[in-house]
Amino acid sequence: APWFDALADLVQIHSLNDAIIMLLAAVLSAAVFEEMLFRGLLQHTLEHFQSPAIAIIVSALFFAVAHFSLWTAVQIMVLGLVLGYVAWKSGTILPSMMIHALNNLFSLIMMNSPAASLDWYHSGHVRPIWLVFAIALCLPAYRFFNKSCKKNATLN
């Protein structure tokens, strides 16, 4: 898609200055401001009028729409759901900011790496074994996160 090629060109790192600008703009600033807007303001406000589940879903939907990409809408929506749950469960947007920044950093690294050098990436898709590995890492992290949070409420 032409828009994706334009985005890929925009985030290419050719120098140390490019790297610093991309880390500040795409990784840190985007994560902080988007989490403040979508989880801190929108989701938190909706939680006063709706169930936490509805607030998380609506904020994730707005998050996906704000990224202007039908191609990645499902992935961004899922990320928004995860970030919303983390913000709700922890009672703060700081953990969701960190996860968001890590996601953006990972995306930036991927977009600046030749596909041939990415062992886990093949023909435009993540190899299934790497998905299994990622899920295997996420499950204990999820359990640890839930045990460390004080909030034991349900999403209904």
Backbone torsions as a table, in degrees:
resi	resn	phi	psi	omega
1	ALA	NA	139.4	-178.1
2	PRO	-60.2	-38.4	-178.9
3	TRP	-65.4	-35.2	-180.0
4	PHE	-68.7	-39.8	177.0
5	ASP	-62.2	-40.2	178.3
6	ALA	-64.7	-41.6	178.1
7	LEU	-64.8	-44.2	179.5
8	ALA	-59.6	-40.5	177.4
9	ASP	-65.5	-38.5	-177.6
10	LEU	-63.9	-35.7	-175.0
11	VAL	-97.5	9.4	177.7
12	GLN	-69.3	134.8	-179.6
13	ILE	-103.5	120.3	-179.0
14	HIS	-116.3	-9.3	-177.0
15	SER	-154.3	171.7	176.4
16	LEU	-62.0	-39.8	177.5
17	ASN	-60.9	-43.1	176.7
18	ASP	-58.7	-44.2	-178.9
19	ALA	-62.1	-44.6	-179.9
20	ILE	-63.8	-45.7	179.9
21	ILE	-62.1	-44.3	-179.1
22	MET	-67.4	-38.4	177.4
23	LEU	-63.8	-42.6	179.9
24	LEU	-71.0	-44.0	-174.4
25	ALA	-81.5	-56.4	-172.5
26	ALA	-80.7	-34.8	-175.7
27	VAL	-90.2	-59.5	-173.7
28	LEU	-81.0	-56.9	-175.4
29	SER	-60.8	-46.2	-179.4
30	ALA	-60.3	-44.8	-179.5
31	ALA	-63.0	-46.3	-178.1
32	VAL	-64.6	-52.5	-175.2
33	PHE	-69.7	-39.5	178.9
34	GLU	-66.9	-39.2	177.5
35	GLU	-68.4	-38.2	176.4
36	MET	-61.3	-41.0	-177.8
37	LEU	-74.6	-55.3	-170.6
38	PHE	-80.9	-39.3	179.2
39	ARG	-96.2	-45.2	-176.6
40	GLY	-69.1	-44.0	-177.6
41	LEU	-95.7	-62.3	-173.6
42	LEU	-64.6	-56.3	-176.8
43	GLN	-63.6	-45.6	-179.0
44	HIS	-60.4	-41.7	178.2
45	THR	-64.8	-45.5	180.0
46	LEU	-62.2	-32.3	179.7
47	GLU	-61.3	-22.4	178.0
48	HIS	-77.2	-18.9	-175.4
49	PHE	-117.5	-18.7	-177.2
50	GLN	-132.8	173.4	175.0
51	SER	-68.3	157.1	176.6
52	PRO	-56.5	-36.7	-179.6
53	ALA	-61.6	-45.6	179.0
54	ILE	-64.3	-43.1	179.9
55	ALA	-60.4	-42.3	179.7
56	ILE	-65.8	-44.7	-179.2
57	ILE	-63.9	-46.0	-178.8
58	VAL	-64.4	-44.5	-179.9
59	SER	-65.7	-36.2	177.6
60	ALA	-66.7	-37.5	177.9
61	LEU	-65.0	-46.4	176.8
62	PHE	-61.8	-39.2	177.9
63	PHE	-59.3	-45.9	-179.8
64	ALA	-66.0	-44.8	-179.3
65	VAL	-63.3	-38.3	-178.1
66	ALA	-65.6	-17.2	179.3
67	HIS	-88.9	1.8	170.5
68	PHE	50.0	41.8	-177.8
69	SER	-142.5	108.0	174.5
70	LEU	-67.1	-31.3	-177.7
71	TRP	-61.1	-37.9	-177.1
72	THR	-114.4	13.0	-174.5
73	ALA	-57.9	-42.1	-177.9
74	VAL	-65.0	-46.1	179.7
75	GLN	-62.6	-41.7	-179.3
76	ILE	-68.3	-36.8	176.7
77	MET	-62.9	-44.9	178.6
78	VAL	-62.3	-44.1	176.3
79	LEU	-59.3	-43.0	178.0
80	GLY	-61.0	-38.2	177.4
81	LEU	-65.0	-43.8	178.5
82	VAL	-63.1	-48.0	-179.7
83	LEU	-62.6	-39.2	178.2
84	GLY	-64.4	-43.5	178.2
85	TYR	-62.7	-45.1	-179.6
86	VAL	-61.1	-44.7	179.4
87	ALA	-64.2	-43.1	-179.9
88	TRP	-65.7	-49.4	-175.2
89	LYS	-65.8	-38.8	-177.7
90	SER	-83.1	-20.8	-178.5
91	GLY	79.3	10.3	179.4
92	THR	-149.9	155.4	178.8
93	ILE	-91.1	-1.4	-178.8
94	LEU	-60.3	-47.3	178.1
95	PRO	-63.7	-37.1	178.7
96	SER	-68.3	-33.0	174.7
97	MET	-62.3	-43.0	-179.2
98	MET	-65.6	-44.1	178.9
99	ILE	-63.6	-43.1	179.3
100	HIS	-61.2	-44.9	179.2
101	ALA	-63.4	-41.2	177.5
102	LEU	-63.4	-41.0	177.1
103	ASN	-60.8	-45.6	179.7
104	ASN	-65.2	-38.6	177.5
105	LEU	-63.3	-45.8	178.1
106	PHE	-59.4	-44.2	178.5
107	SER	-62.5	-41.6	179.2
108	LEU	-63.0	-42.9	177.7
109	ILE	-62.7	-45.5	179.6
110	MET	-60.0	-43.5	-176.7
111	MET	-71.8	-13.4	178.6
112	ASN	-108.6	9.4	178.9
113	SER	-111.1	135.8	174.7
114	PRO	-65.2	135.8	-176.3
115	ALA	-54.7	-34.0	-178.6
116	ALA	-64.9	-25.3	-178.1
117	SER	-87.2	-5.5	-179.1
118	LEU	-96.4	99.9	-176.3
119	ASP	-58.3	-34.6	-175.0
120	TRP	-83.7	-6.8	-175.0
121	TYR	-112.0	127.6	-176.9
122	HIS	-143.3	124.1	175.9
123	SER	52.1	42.6	176.5
124	GLY	82.9	7.3	-178.5
125	HIS	-137.0	153.4	173.9
126	VAL	-78.6	133.3	179.0
127	ARG	-62.5	138.0	-177.1
128	PRO	-55.2	-36.7	-179.7
129	ILE	-61.1	-34.6	178.6
130	TRP	-72.3	-32.1	175.1
131	LEU	-65.4	-43.3	177.5
132	VAL	-60.8	-44.3	178.2
133	PHE	-60.6	-44.4	-179.9
134	ALA	-63.2	-43.4	178.4
135	ILE	-64.3	-40.9	178.6
136	ALA	-60.8	-33.1	176.5
137	LEU	-77.0	-34.9	-176.4
138	CYS	-72.0	-34.4	-177.2
139	LEU	-61.3	-49.6	177.1
140	PRO	-65.5	-33.8	177.6
141	ALA	-63.3	-41.3	177.8
142	TYR	-62.2	-45.9	179.9
143	ARG	-63.6	-43.9	178.8
144	PHE	-61.6	-44.9	179.8
145	PHE	-59.4	-48.0	-178.7
146	ASN	-63.5	-36.8	178.9
147	LYS	-71.4	-31.0	-178.2
148	SER	-80.8	-16.2	-179.8
149	CYS	-84.0	141.7	180.0
150	LYS	-78.5	-27.9	-175.8
151	LYS	-72.2	121.0	178.0
152	ASN	-112.4	14.4	-178.6
153	ALA	-69.2	163.8	176.1
154	THR	-99.1	163.9	-177.0
155	LEU	-77.9	-11.1	-175.6
156	ASN	-68.7	NA	NA
